[in-house]
Amino acid sequence: MAYDRNELITIGQHFPQDVLVNWSGQILQSARKDFSRLRSRGITENYLQELDTCRDDARKRGAAVTREGLEPGSLSIIRHSVMQSALDWREEVKGLAKAVYDSNPELQARFRLGIRTSRSVPKLTMELRILVNALREHLNDFRAVGMDDSTVRHGEELIGRLEEADRRMNEELSQTPAAVTELFHALGVLYTRARFLQRISKVEFRREPDRLRPYSTDPLREASEEALTRSGSRGRTGDVPRR
C-alpha cells in the first residue's frame, strides 16, 4: 500500500523515536533468524538491509532534532482521540458483521476490509466510508444486535471529524520545524516497512505461537500509548482543538 508524504508524517508522529527504533530492531533481528522461512514469502535480504537503513536514518534525524534543541512532540492529542474513536467504531461494526453473517460469506465480505492501515487519516476515512455505506444498506440485519440509525450517524460524524483533522494537517506542518518534520517522515517510513515485515511473519507463523511471539506489536503499542499519555498530561502545545 502506497503512502504519500503527509500520511507518512502523520504515521511517524504517533511513535516515540526510541520506542519505534527498538521495536523495529527486534522485528529485524527475528526476521534474520527466520530468514529461510520468510524468504518463501517474498522477503529478501535487500528488504532487511533497507529496513536497517531506515532505522539508521531515524536515529540520525532524531540526533539532528536534539542538536537544534527542538521538541519532536507527539501525535496531536485531538487527532489521536478521533482516530482511536474511528478505529473502535470500525472494529465494532466489523466484529458484529462477522457474527450477523456467519453463514453468509458474500455479505460478510462487504464488511471485511482486509489488511488496512490504522495510522493514516485518509485511508482510515476511506475505510469508514465503505463501512458506513454497507451498514446503511443492510441496517435491518443489524437491529437484532443493537445497531440502529444512530450507529450510522456516529460513523458519519467520525468521517467528518477525520476529514477535519486531515484538513488541519497542513496547518500543523507549516508551524513545525523542518528537522522535526523530517524525523516524523523517517519514523513513518520505518514503521510501514517494519509493519509489513511483521504482517508477513504473522502469515508464516500463524500456527506457531512461540515463533510468532517476537513479532508482536504489543510492546510498540503499549510504549506509544504511555508516551502519548505523558505528553498529554504535560499539556504540550500544538494540539488542534475541535471547532
C-alpha positions as a Python dict, from the first residue, in 0.01 Angstrom:
ca = {
    (1, 'M'): (0, 0, 0),
    (2, 'A'): (144, 335, -107),
    (3, 'Y'): (154, 633, 128),
    (4, 'D'): (209, 996, 40),
    (5, 'R'): (447, 1216, 236),
    (6, 'N'): (183, 1370, 463),
    (7, 'E'): (46, 1027, 551),
    (8, 'L'): (394, 905, 645),
    (9, 'I'): (446, 1214, 861),
    (10, 'T'): (113, 1154, 1036),
    (11, 'I'): (205, 790, 1095),
    (12, 'G'): (552, 882, 1223),
    (13, 'Q'): (413, 1136, 1471),
    (14, 'H'): (245, 855, 1658),
    (15, 'F'): (565, 683, 1772),
    (16, 'P'): (845, 798, 2002),
    (17, 'Q'): (1173, 753, 1817),
    (18, 'D'): (1345, 525, 2068),
    (19, 'V'): (1037, 302, 2101),
    (20, 'L'): (997, 255, 1726),
    (21, 'V'): (1370, 204, 1659),
    (22, 'N'): (1390, -59, 1935),
    (23, 'W'): (1075, -241, 1821),
    (24, 'S'): (1181, -245, 1456),
    (25, 'G'): (1520, -375, 1567),
    (26, 'Q'): (1351, -667, 1742),
    (27, 'I'): (1145, -740, 1430),
    (28, 'L'): (1458, -721, 1213),
    (29, 'Q'): (1659, -948, 1444),
    (30, 'S'): (1381, -1207, 1447),
    (31, 'A'): (1338, -1190, 1070),
    (32, 'R'): (1706, -1251, 1010),
    (33, 'K'): (1687, -1553, 1238),
    (34, 'D'): (1383, -1680, 1044),
    (35, 'F'): (1504, -1567, 702),
    (36, 'S'): (1493, -1914, 546),
    (37, 'R'): (1119, -1926, 618),
    (38, 'L'): (1036, -1565, 531),
    (39, 'R'): (1223, -1581, 200),
    (40, 'S'): (949, -1808, 67),
    (41, 'R'): (702, -1525, 141),
    (42, 'G'): (896, -1277, -71),
    (43, 'I'): (1116, -1117, 196),
    (44, 'T'): (1466, -1055, 57),
    (45, 'E'): (1799, -973, 215),
    (46, 'N'): (1777, -639, 39),
    (47, 'Y'): (1449, -564, 215),
    (48, 'L'): (1604, -639, 554),
    (49, 'Q'): (1901, -419, 471),
    (50, 'E'): (1670, -135, 369),
    (51, 'L'): (1487, -169, 700),
    (52, 'D'): (1818, -141, 884),
    (53, 'T'): (1899, 171, 680),
    (54, 'C'): (1562, 319, 779),
    (55, 'R'): (1648, 263, 1144),
    (56, 'D'): (1979, 446, 1097),
    (57, 'D'): (1802, 732, 920),
    (58, 'A'): (1552, 769, 1205),
    (59, 'R'): (1835, 783, 1458),
    (60, 'K'): (2020, 1047, 1252),
    (61, 'R'): (1705, 1257, 1214),
    (62, 'G'): (1645, 1232, 1587),
    (63, 'A'): (2001, 1342, 1660),
    (64, 'A'): (1953, 1644, 1430),
    (65, 'V'): (1640, 1745, 1623),
    (66, 'T'): (1831, 1715, 1950),
    (67, 'R'): (2124, 1922, 1819),
    (68, 'E'): (1885, 2201, 1725),
    (69, 'G'): (1728, 2191, 2070),
    (70, 'L'): (1382, 2112, 1932),
    (71, 'E'): (1097, 1917, 2087),
    (72, 'P'): (967, 1647, 1850),
    (73, 'G'): (637, 1627, 2034),
    (74, 'S'): (387, 1353, 1958),
    (75, 'L'): (71, 1298, 1761),
    (76, 'S'): (-182, 1572, 1826),
    (77, 'I'): (-389, 1454, 2121),
    (78, 'I'): (-709, 1560, 1949),
    (79, 'R'): (-624, 1380, 1624),
    (80, 'H'): (-525, 1070, 1814),
    (81, 'S'): (-856, 1075, 2001),
    (82, 'V'): (-1052, 1097, 1675),
    (83, 'M'): (-851, 817, 1517),
    (84, 'Q'): (-896, 592, 1819),
    (85, 'S'): (-1273, 651, 1821),
    (86, 'A'): (-1285, 570, 1449),
    (87, 'L'): (-1083, 252, 1498),
    (88, 'D'): (-1312, 141, 1782),
    (89, 'W'): (-1624, 203, 1568),
    (90, 'R'): (-1467, 19, 1275),
    (91, 'E'): (-1379, -287, 1484),
    (92, 'E'): (-1725, -298, 1644),
    (93, 'V'): (-1900, -295, 1306),
    (94, 'K'): (-1662, -550, 1154),
    (95, 'G'): (-1697, -780, 1457),
    (96, 'L'): (-2076, -770, 1458),
    (97, 'A'): (-2088, -820, 1081),
    (98, 'K'): (-1884, -1135, 1126),
    (99, 'A'): (-2143, -1263, 1376),
    (100, 'V'): (-2451, -1149, 1183),
    (101, 'Y'): (-2330, -1300, 855),
    (102, 'D'): (-2151, -1606, 990),
    (103, 'S'): (-2338, -1824, 739),
    (104, 'N'): (-2330, -1572, 454),
    (105, 'P'): (-1969, -1517, 342),
    (106, 'E'): (-2068, -1294, 49),
    (107, 'L'): (-2236, -1036, 274),
    (108, 'Q'): (-1966, -1076, 539),
    (109, 'A'): (-1711, -979, 272),
    (110, 'R'): (-1880, -638, 240),
    (111, 'F'): (-1751, -559, 590),
    (112, 'R'): (-1419, -742, 572),
    (113, 'L'): (-1169, -480, 458),
    (114, 'G'): (-859, -696, 467),
    (115, 'I'): (-525, -559, 587),
    (116, 'R'): (-552, -184, 603),
    (117, 'T'): (-368, 91, 781),
    (118, 'S'): (-457, 219, 1126),
    (119, 'R'): (-242, 533, 1133),
    (120, 'S'): (-318, 708, 804),
    (121, 'V'): (-608, 952, 840),
    (122, 'P'): (-712, 947, 468),
    (123, 'K'): (-708, 568, 448),
    (124, 'L'): (-893, 528, 777),
    (125, 'T'): (-1152, 776, 645),
    (126, 'M'): (-1187, 562, 332),
    (127, 'E'): (-1244, 250, 542),
    (128, 'L'): (-1516, 414, 749),
    (129, 'R'): (-1690, 542, 437),
    (130, 'I'): (-1703, 186, 299),
    (131, 'L'): (-1842, 51, 626),
    (132, 'V'): (-2098, 329, 667),
    (133, 'N'): (-2236, 264, 318),
    (134, 'A'): (-2251, -112, 376),
    (135, 'L'): (-2411, -69, 719),
    (136, 'R'): (-2671, 176, 588),
    (137, 'E'): (-2765, -71, 312),
    (138, 'H'): (-2801, -368, 549),
    (139, 'L'): (-2906, -192, 870),
    (140, 'N'): (-3215, -406, 924),
    (141, 'D'): (-2994, -713, 963),
    (142, 'F'): (-2804, -539, 1245),
    (143, 'R'): (-3100, -421, 1450),
    (144, 'A'): (-3109, -759, 1628),
    (145, 'V'): (-2762, -688, 1772),
    (146, 'G'): (-2850, -336, 1889),
    (147, 'M'): (-2742, -123, 1596),
    (148, 'D'): (-2973, 144, 1454),
    (149, 'D'): (-2964, 475, 1268),
    (150, 'S'): (-2758, 631, 1548),
    (151, 'T'): (-2474, 389, 1468),
    (152, 'V'): (-2471, 510, 1107),
    (153, 'R'): (-2486, 875, 1218),
    (154, 'H'): (-2195, 816, 1456),
    (155, 'G'): (-1990, 670, 1172),
    (156, 'E'): (-2073, 970, 954),
    (157, 'E'): (-1974, 1207, 1237),
    (158, 'L'): (-1640, 1029, 1273),
    (159, 'I'): (-1578, 1064, 899),
    (160, 'G'): (-1637, 1438, 929),
    (161, 'R'): (-1400, 1466, 1224),
    (162, 'L'): (-1132, 1268, 1041),
    (163, 'E'): (-1168, 1491, 735),
    (164, 'E'): (-1132, 1799, 954),
    (165, 'A'): (-819, 1652, 1116),
    (166, 'D'): (-675, 1588, 772),
    (167, 'R'): (-751, 1945, 660),
    (168, 'R'): (-574, 2083, 966),
    (169, 'M'): (-266, 1871, 896),
    (170, 'N'): (-111, 2123, 656),
    (171, 'E'): (-163, 2399, 910),
    (172, 'E'): (21, 2194, 1173),
    (173, 'L'): (305, 2113, 934),
    (174, 'S'): (352, 2479, 842),
    (175, 'Q'): (422, 2550, 1210),
    (176, 'T'): (657, 2254, 1257),
    (177, 'P'): (1036, 2297, 1221),
    (178, 'A'): (1178, 2121, 914),
    (179, 'A'): (1406, 1895, 1120),
    (180, 'V'): (1108, 1768, 1320),
    (181, 'T'): (903, 1708, 1006),
    (182, 'E'): (1190, 1507, 857),
    (183, 'L'): (1209, 1299, 1174),
    (184, 'F'): (836, 1225, 1158),
    (185, 'H'): (870, 1127, 792),
    (186, 'A'): (1163, 895, 867),
    (187, 'L'): (966, 733, 1151),
    (188, 'G'): (665, 687, 923),
    (189, 'V'): (880, 512, 661),
    (190, 'L'): (1038, 294, 930),
    (191, 'Y'): (703, 193, 1077),
    (192, 'T'): (543, 100, 745),
    (193, 'R'): (841, -113, 644),
    (194, 'A'): (866, -289, 980),
    (195, 'R'): (489, -337, 994),
    (196, 'F'): (488, -501, 651),
    (197, 'L'): (755, -745, 767),
    (198, 'Q'): (558, -811, 1086),
    (199, 'R'): (242, -888, 885),
    (200, 'I'): (425, -1131, 659),
    (201, 'S'): (558, -1304, 972),
    (202, 'K'): (204, -1333, 1111),
    (203, 'V'): (104, -1524, 799),
    (204, 'E'): (408, -1751, 800),
    (205, 'F'): (395, -1835, 1172),
    (206, 'R'): (18, -1820, 1231),
    (207, 'R'): (14, -2177, 1361),
    (208, 'E'): (334, -2138, 1567),
    (209, 'P'): (258, -1901, 1857),
    (210, 'D'): (602, -1934, 2015),
    (211, 'R'): (769, -1849, 1684),
    (212, 'L'): (530, -1561, 1627),
    (213, 'R'): (569, -1400, 1973),
    (214, 'P'): (885, -1196, 1891),
    (215, 'Y'): (691, -1020, 1613),
    (216, 'S'): (419, -886, 1842),
    (217, 'T'): (317, -520, 1814),
    (218, 'D'): (215, -512, 2182),
    (219, 'P'): (543, -356, 2310),
    (220, 'L'): (519, -84, 2045),
    (221, 'R'): (154, -11, 2117),
    (222, 'E'): (192, -6, 2494),
    (223, 'A'): (503, 214, 2495),
    (224, 'S'): (349, 453, 2242),
    (225, 'E'): (26, 487, 2442),
    (226, 'E'): (225, 551, 2758),
    (227, 'A'): (431, 820, 2586),
    (228, 'L'): (116, 980, 2445),
    (229, 'T'): (-44, 987, 2788),
    (230, 'R'): (265, 1154, 2934),
    (231, 'S'): (269, 1418, 2661),
    (232, 'G'): (-100, 1488, 2714),
    (233, 'S'): (-58, 1528, 3089),
    (234, 'R'): (213, 1787, 3026),
    (235, 'G'): (-24, 1983, 2802),
    (236, 'R'): (207, 2012, 2506),
    (237, 'T'): (144, 2286, 2257),
    (238, 'G'): (42, 2206, 1902),
    (239, 'D'): (-280, 2021, 1983),
    (240, 'V'): (-554, 2134, 1749),
    (241, 'P'): (-893, 2187, 1919),
    (242, 'R'): (-1215, 2083, 1751),
    (243, 'R'): (-1422, 2363, 1609),
}
